[in-house]
Amino acid sequence: MTTKADQRRLEATREALSHFAKGGYDGTPVSVVADALGVSQPYLFKLFTSKMGLFVACVELCYDLIEANAKALLDHAAAEGRPGSLDDIGAAFQTTIAEADLLRFQLQAWAASATHPRIREVVARRLHRSLELSRELTGASADEVNEMFARGTRLVVRTAVGLELLH
């Protein structure tokens, strides 16, 4: 059962993700998120304990959305009577990063991982989980999953800088 506090926490996480996507961890004051939500900073700290807690919640949400899109496309494949594939997971990832805030946030989370060990820990854990989930859901080998994720990383960079595919 979802409580009102859980709903407020999700709402705050979504709002914060949008702000962190633009300003990054170090460049986004919690006051900006609080103001956008019409709440006080102490209220946000009550929900998340710290700015780090808020950012980590955003990392978790970002990866949750990626995984949910992948599972939905794999369910669609199953409904069509075919096994899910890494192409389905890749298509789900493309759908996810088509949302500008999610693309920018993922880049910000990777950047923050370079200087903030807690963020690095969470990003690494969630990335590893995504790799394992891809193997589990598709039966692909580790090498196939690693190659798919390498293509996904290139896609993130190309999308972020507006680079068209080479033909």
C-alpha positions as CSV (number, residue, x, y, z in Angstrom):
1,M,0.0,0.0,0.0
2,T,1.3,3.4,-1.0
3,T,1.2,6.0,1.7
4,K,0.8,9.8,1.3
5,A,4.5,10.1,2.4
6,D,5.5,7.6,-0.4
7,Q,3.6,9.6,-2.9
8,R,5.2,12.9,-1.8
9,R,8.6,11.2,-1.9
10,L,8.0,10.0,-5.5
11,E,6.8,13.5,-6.5
12,A,9.8,15.1,-4.9
13,T,12.2,12.6,-6.5
14,R,10.7,13.3,-10.0
15,E,11.0,17.0,-9.5
16,A,14.5,16.7,-8.1
17,L,15.5,14.5,-11.0
18,S,14.5,17.3,-13.4
19,H,16.6,19.9,-11.5
20,F,19.6,17.6,-11.1
21,A,19.4,16.8,-14.8
22,K,20.1,20.4,-15.5
23,G,22.5,21.4,-12.8
24,G,24.1,18.2,-11.6
25,Y,24.6,17.2,-8.0
26,D,27.0,19.9,-7.0
27,G,25.3,22.7,-9.0
28,T,21.7,22.1,-7.7
29,P,20.8,23.5,-4.3
30,V,18.0,21.6,-2.5
31,S,16.3,24.9,-2.1
32,V,15.5,25.0,-5.8
33,V,13.7,21.6,-5.5
34,A,11.9,22.7,-2.4
35,D,10.7,25.9,-4.0
36,A,9.5,24.1,-7.1
37,L,7.5,21.7,-4.9
38,G,6.2,24.5,-2.6
39,V,7.7,22.9,0.5
40,S,10.5,23.7,2.9
41,Q,14.0,22.4,2.8
42,P,13.5,20.8,6.2
43,Y,10.5,18.9,4.8
44,L,12.7,17.5,2.0
45,F,15.4,16.5,4.5
46,K,12.7,14.8,6.5
47,L,11.8,12.7,3.4
48,F,15.4,12.1,2.2
49,T,17.7,12.9,5.2
50,S,20.2,14.8,3.0
51,K,20.9,16.1,-0.5
52,M,22.8,12.9,-1.1
53,G,19.7,10.9,-0.1
54,L,17.6,12.9,-2.6
55,F,20.1,12.4,-5.4
56,V,20.4,8.7,-4.7
57,A,16.6,8.4,-4.8
58,C,16.8,10.0,-8.3
59,V,19.4,7.5,-9.4
60,E,17.2,4.7,-8.2
61,L,14.2,6.2,-10.0
62,C,16.1,6.6,-13.3
63,Y,17.2,3.0,-13.3
64,D,13.7,1.8,-12.2
65,L,12.3,3.6,-15.2
66,I,14.8,2.0,-17.6
67,E,14.1,-1.4,-16.2
68,A,10.3,-0.9,-16.3
69,N,10.5,0.1,-20.0
70,A,12.6,-3.0,-20.7
71,K,10.3,-5.3,-18.9
72,A,7.3,-3.8,-20.7
73,L,8.9,-4.4,-24.1
74,L,9.8,-8.0,-23.1
75,D,6.2,-8.6,-22.0
76,H,5.1,-7.2,-25.3
77,A,7.4,-9.7,-27.1
78,A,6.0,-12.5,-25.1
79,A,2.4,-11.5,-25.9
80,E,3.4,-11.7,-29.6
81,G,4.7,-15.2,-29.0
82,R,8.3,-14.5,-29.4
83,P,11.2,-14.5,-26.9
84,G,12.5,-11.2,-25.7
85,S,15.8,-10.1,-27.0
86,L,18.6,-7.6,-26.3
87,D,17.1,-5.6,-29.2
88,D,14.0,-5.2,-27.1
89,I,16.0,-4.0,-24.2
90,G,17.9,-1.7,-26.5
91,A,14.7,-0.3,-27.9
92,A,13.4,0.3,-24.3
93,F,16.6,2.1,-23.4
94,Q,16.1,4.3,-26.5
95,T,12.6,5.1,-25.4
96,T,13.8,6.0,-21.9
97,I,16.6,8.3,-23.0
98,A,14.3,10.0,-25.5
99,E,13.0,11.8,-22.4
100,A,15.5,14.7,-22.1
101,D,15.6,14.8,-18.3
102,L,16.4,11.1,-18.0
103,L,19.2,11.4,-20.6
104,R,20.7,14.4,-18.9
105,F,20.2,13.0,-15.4
106,Q,22.0,9.7,-16.4
107,L,24.9,11.8,-17.6
108,Q,24.9,13.8,-14.4
109,A,24.8,10.7,-12.3
110,W,27.8,9.3,-14.2
111,A,29.7,12.5,-13.8
112,A,28.9,12.8,-10.0
113,S,30.1,9.2,-9.7
114,A,33.7,10.5,-10.4
115,T,33.8,12.6,-7.2
116,H,31.1,11.2,-4.9
117,P,31.7,7.6,-3.6
118,R,28.1,7.1,-2.5
119,I,26.7,8.0,-5.9
120,R,29.4,5.8,-7.6
121,E,28.3,2.9,-5.4
122,V,24.6,3.3,-6.3
123,V,25.2,3.9,-10.0
124,A,27.6,0.9,-10.2
125,R,25.1,-1.4,-8.3
126,R,22.2,-0.4,-10.5
127,L,24.2,-0.7,-13.7
128,H,25.4,-4.2,-12.6
129,R,21.8,-5.1,-11.8
130,S,20.7,-3.9,-15.3
131,L,23.4,-6.1,-16.9
132,E,22.3,-9.1,-14.8
133,L,18.6,-8.4,-15.5
134,S,19.3,-8.2,-19.2
135,R,21.0,-11.6,-19.1
136,E,18.3,-13.1,-17.0
137,L,15.4,-11.8,-19.1
138,T,16.9,-12.6,-22.6
139,G,19.3,-15.6,-22.0
140,A,22.0,-13.6,-23.7
141,S,25.7,-14.2,-22.9
142,A,27.7,-11.8,-20.8
143,D,29.6,-10.7,-23.9
144,E,26.4,-10.0,-25.8
145,V,25.0,-8.0,-22.9
146,N,28.3,-6.1,-22.5
147,E,28.2,-5.2,-26.2
148,M,24.6,-4.1,-26.0
149,F,25.4,-1.8,-23.1
150,A,28.4,-0.4,-25.0
151,R,26.1,0.4,-27.9
152,G,23.7,2.0,-25.3
153,T,26.5,4.2,-23.9
154,R,27.4,5.3,-27.4
155,L,23.8,6.1,-28.0
156,V,23.6,8.2,-24.9
157,V,26.7,10.2,-26.0
158,R,25.4,10.6,-29.6
159,T,22.0,11.7,-28.4
160,A,23.4,14.1,-25.8
161,V,25.6,15.9,-28.4
162,G,23.1,15.6,-31.3
163,L,25.3,13.5,-33.5
164,E,23.6,11.6,-36.3
165,L,24.5,8.0,-37.0
166,L,27.2,7.3,-39.6
167,H,26.0,5.4,-42.6
